C-alpha cells in the first residue's frame, strides 16, 4: 500500500494544450510528493487531453476529468468532488509553482483551519511585450502593499486568487464551493463569503507561483470588462458584497472620454510608446487608456 495522499491538486483548464505542460513540469519538481493531480478539462476543443495523457505515465496519482464548458467555478467544484484528500490545492493552468509551493500550503494548513492564497508572481523580461511587462509592474504594485510572510485578509483590503490557493475540503463544502453562477471573480467572491462566516483568509507572499499570461492590451481590456461584469453580477446575487464607491470626477470623465478609442490600444500593442516615453510615464498612460476603455460607460468595440 502506498503512502496516503497529502493533498489533491485541482487544475481547471480550457484549451490549455500550449501552456499546461509548464505547470505539470513544475509540479514534477515539487519538494513534496504523495499528492494527487486532478485536471478538469472544461470543454476544450484543442489537443489538451492528448497532452495530459503523456503525463499519466509519469505521475503516480493523476486523474483527467472531462466536462462540457461550464467555466472555472464548475470545473473546480467538479475537481473537488473527485478528490480523495482532505486538503484541496488549486492552481490555474498558466501557473508555474515554485518547488516549495505545495509544501508551504501543507505546512501552513497543518496548524490552521483556513483559506490560504499564495503569491502570483509576474516578472519583467526583455523577451516579453511591453504590455506583458506592464502587467508585471501592475501586479508588483498590487502585492507590494502587503508585508513579507503571511497576512490575514480583511474585507476592506482583500487580495485573493484561486490560481494558487489551498482550502481544507470541509471548509470548501461548508462554503458550498465556488459559485457556479459566476464565470469570473469567483475566487474573490468565495473569499468574501469566508470572511463573512469568520473563516480566516490569509495571503502568503512567500508561497510563489509564476504566472505566464500571454496578453495583449486588447485582450487585457476585454478581461477587465469581464471582471467588471462579474462584479456587477456578484452585487446582484450578494448585495452585501457591494463596497464600491463612485469617485469619477468631471476631469477624469473628460480624460477617459479622450482616451476611450481603439486607436490608443493599437499604439500600445504595436510598441509605439516604447520609443516615445520612459517606462514610468508610459505605464501611467497605459493605465489611463486601459481604464478608459474598460469603464462600463465606454464599452467601444475592440
C-alpha positions in Angstrom: 0.0 0.0 0.0 1.3 3.4 -1.0 1.7 6.5 1.2 -1.5 8.4 2.0 -2.4 11.3 -0.3 -1.4 14.5 1.4 -3.3 16.9 -0.9 -5.4 17.0 -4.0 -4.2 19.4 -6.7 -7.2 20.6 -8.7 -6.5 22.3 -12.0 -9.2 23.6 -14.4 -8.2 24.0 -18.0 -9.9 25.3 -21.1 -7.9 25.0 -24.4 -4.7 24.8 -22.4 -2.7 22.5 -24.6 0.0 25.0 -25.2 0.6 26.0 -21.6 -0.4 23.3 -19.2 2.8 21.3 -19.7 4.7 24.2 -18.0 2.5 23.7 -14.9 2.8 19.9 -14.9 6.6 20.1 -15.3 6.7 22.5 -12.3 4.6 20.0 -10.3 7.1 17.3 -11.1 9.8 19.4 -9.5 7.9 20.0 -6.2 9.7 19.2 -2.9 6.6 17.4 -1.7 5.4 14.1 -3.1 2.3 11.9 -2.3 -0.2 14.3 -3.8 -2.8 13.6 -6.5 -3.3 15.7 -9.6 -6.8 16.2 -10.9 -7.1 18.0 -14.2 -10.6 19.2 -15.2 -10.8 19.7 -18.9 -13.5 22.3 -19.3 -14.9 21.8 -22.8 -11.6 22.1 -24.6 -11.5 22.0 -28.3 -7.7 21.7 -28.7 -5.3 18.9 -28.0 -5.3 19.2 -24.2 -6.4 15.7 -23.4 -3.6 14.2 -25.6 -1.0 16.4 -23.8 -2.3 15.2 -20.5 -2.3 11.5 -21.3 1.5 11.7 -21.7 1.7 12.8 -18.0 -0.5 9.9 -16.8 2.6 7.7 -17.2 4.7 10.0 -15.1 2.6 10.9 -12.1 1.6 8.2 -9.7 -1.8 9.7 -8.9 -3.2 11.5 -12.0 -6.8 11.9 -13.0 -8.4 13.6 -16.0 -12.0 14.8 -15.7 -13.8 15.9 -18.8 -16.9 18.2 -18.8 -18.9 20.5 -21.0 -17.6 24.0 -20.9 -19.0 25.5 -17.7 -16.3 27.9 -16.5 -13.7 27.7 -13.8 -16.2 27.6 -10.9 -17.9 24.4 -12.2 -14.6 22.9 -13.1 -13.0 23.5 -9.7 -16.1 22.2 -7.9 -16.1 19.0 -10.0 -12.4 18.5 -9.4 -13.0 18.8 -5.6 -15.8 16.2 -5.9 -13.2 13.8 -7.4 -10.6 14.4 -4.7 -9.5 11.8 -2.2 -7.6 14.2 0.2 -8.9 16.4 3.0 -6.8 19.3 1.6 -7.6 20.9 -1.8 -4.9 23.0 -3.5 -5.9 24.9 -6.6 -3.6 26.1 -9.4 -4.6 27.6 -12.8 -3.2 26.1 -16.0 -1.0 29.1 -16.7 0.9 29.0 -13.3 4.3 27.5 -12.5 4.5 27.0 -8.7 7.9 27.3 -7.1 9.4 24.0 -6.0 8.3 24.5 -2.3 4.8 25.8 -3.1 2.9 22.6 -2.2 4.9 22.1 0.9 4.2 25.6 2.0 0.5 25.0 1.6 0.8 21.8 3.6 2.9 23.3 6.4 0.5 26.3 6.8 -2.7 24.2 6.8 -1.3 21.7 9.3 -1.7 24.2 12.1 -4.7 26.2 10.9 -8.2 25.7 9.6 -8.4 28.5 7.0 -8.0 29.5 3.3 -4.6 30.4 2.1 -3.7 32.3 -1.1 -0.2 32.3 -2.5 1.6 34.9 -4.5 1.1 35.1 -8.3 4.5 36.3 -9.5 4.9 38.1 -12.8 8.4 39.0 -13.8 9.9 41.6 -16.1 11.6 40.0 -19.1 13.1 41.7 -22.2 11.6 38.9 -24.3 8.1 39.9 -23.3 6.0 42.6 -24.9 5.7 45.9 -23.2 2.1 45.3 -22.2 3.1 42.0 -20.5 5.8 43.8 -18.6 3.2 46.5 -17.7 1.1 43.8 -16.2 4.1 42.5 -14.1 4.6 46.1 -12.9 0.9 46.4 -12.0 1.0 43.1 -10.1 4.0 44.3 -8.1 2.1 47.4 -7.1 -1.0 45.3 -6.1 1.1 42.9 -3.9 3.7 45.5 -2.8 1.4 46.9 0.0 1.5 43.6 1.8 4.3 42.6 4.2 6.5 39.6 3.6 5.2 36.4 5.1 1.5 35.8 5.8 -1.1 38.5 6.2 -4.7 37.8 7.4 -7.1 39.5 4.9 -9.8 41.9 5.9 -12.8 42.6 3.8 -11.7 46.1 3.1 -8.3 45.2 1.8 -8.9 41.8 0.3 -6.4 40.2 -2.1 -7.3 36.7 -3.1 -6.7 34.5 -6.2 -7.6 30.9 -6.7 -4.8 30.5 -9.2 -2.6 29.4 -6.2 -4.6 28.6 -3.1 -5.4 25.9 -0.6 -8.6 25.1 1.3 -9.5 22.2 3.6 -12.2 20.2 2.0 -14.6 20.6 4.9 -14.3 24.4 4.7 -14.7 24.3 0.9 -18.0 22.4 1.1 -19.2 24.4 4.2 -19.0 27.4 1.8 -20.7 25.3 -1.0 -17.6 25.7 -3.2 -17.3 28.3 -5.9 -20.5 30.0 -7.0 -21.3 28.3 -10.3 -23.4 31.4 -11.4 -20.0 33.2 -11.8 -17.5 32.7 -14.6 -15.2 35.4 -13.3 -14.3 36.9 -9.9 -15.5 33.7 -8.4 -12.4 33.4 -6.2 -12.8 36.9 -4.8 -16.5 36.1 -4.0 -15.6 32.9 -2.2 -13.1 34.8 0.0 -15.8 37.4 0.8 -18.2 34.7 1.9 -15.5 33.1 4.0 -14.6 36.3 5.8 -18.3 37.0 6.5 -18.5 33.5 8.1 -15.4 34.3 10.1 -13.3 31.7 8.3 -9.7 33.1 8.2 -8.3 34.0 4.8 -4.6 34.5 4.5 -2.2 35.8 1.8 1.3 34.2 1.9 3.8 36.4 0.0 6.4 33.6 0.3 4.3 30.9 -1.4 5.0 31.8 -5.0 3.8 30.6 -8.4 4.9 32.2 -11.7 2.0 33.5 -13.8 2.6 33.1 -17.5 -0.2 35.0 -19.2 0.2 35.8 -22.8 -1.8 39.0 -23.1 -2.2 41.9 -25.5 -3.6 45.3 -24.5 -6.8 44.4 -26.4 -7.2 41.1 -24.6 -6.4 42.6 -21.2 -9.1 45.2 -21.6 -11.6 42.6 -22.6 -10.5 40.6 -19.5 -11.1 43.7 -17.3 -14.5 44.1 -18.8 -15.4 40.5 -18.0 -14.2 41.1 -14.4 -16.3 44.2 -14.1 -19.4 42.4 -15.4 -18.7 39.6 -12.9 -18.5 42.2 -10.1 -21.9 43.5 -11.2 -23.3 40.0 -11.1 -21.8 39.4 -7.6 -23.6 42.5 -6.3 -26.9 41.3 -7.8 -26.6 37.9 -6.1 -24.9 39.2 -2.9 -25.8 42.9 -2.3 -23.9 42.8 1.0 -20.6 42.5 -1.1 -21.1 45.9 -2.6 -18.4 48.1 -1.2 -17.6 50.1 -4.3 -18.0 53.9 -4.3 -18.1 56.0 -7.4 -15.3 58.6 -7.4 -15.4 59.6 -11.0 -14.7 63.3 -11.2 -15.6 65.5 -14.1 -12.0 65.9 -15.0 -11.4 62.2 -15.0 -14.5 61.7 -17.2 -13.1 64.1 -19.7 -9.7 62.3 -19.7 -11.3 58.9 -20.1 -13.5 60.1 -22.9 -10.4 61.3 -24.8 -8.6 58.0 -24.4 -11.6 55.7 -25.0 -10.8 54.8 -28.6 -9.3 51.6 -30.1 -6.6 53.8 -31.8 -4.7 54.0 -28.4 -4.9 50.2 -28.0 -3.3 49.7 -31.4 -0.4 52.0 -30.5 0.3 50.1 -27.3 0.1 46.7 -29.0 2.5 47.8 -31.7 5.0 49.1 -29.2 4.8 52.7 -30.4 5.1 54.2 -26.9 8.3 52.4 -26.1 10.1 54.8 -28.4 8.3 57.9 -27.1 8.1 57.8 -23.3 10.2 56.4 -20.5 8.7 53.4 -18.7 7.1 55.2 -15.6 5.4 57.7 -17.8 4.1 55.3 -20.5 2.9 52.8 -17.9 0.8 55.6 -16.3 -0.5 56.3 -19.8 -1.3 52.6 -20.3 -3.3 52.7 -17.0 -5.4 55.6 -18.2 -6.1 54.1 -21.6 -6.9 50.7 -20.2 -9.2 52.0 -17.5 -10.9 54.4 -20.0 -11.7 51.5 -22.3 -12.6 49.0 -19.6 -15.0 51.5 -18.0 -18.6 50.4 -18.3 -19.6 53.7 -19.8 -17.0 53.4 -22.6 -17.6 49.9 -24.0 -16.5 50.7 -27.5 -15.9 47.7 -29.8 -12.4 46.3 -29.7 
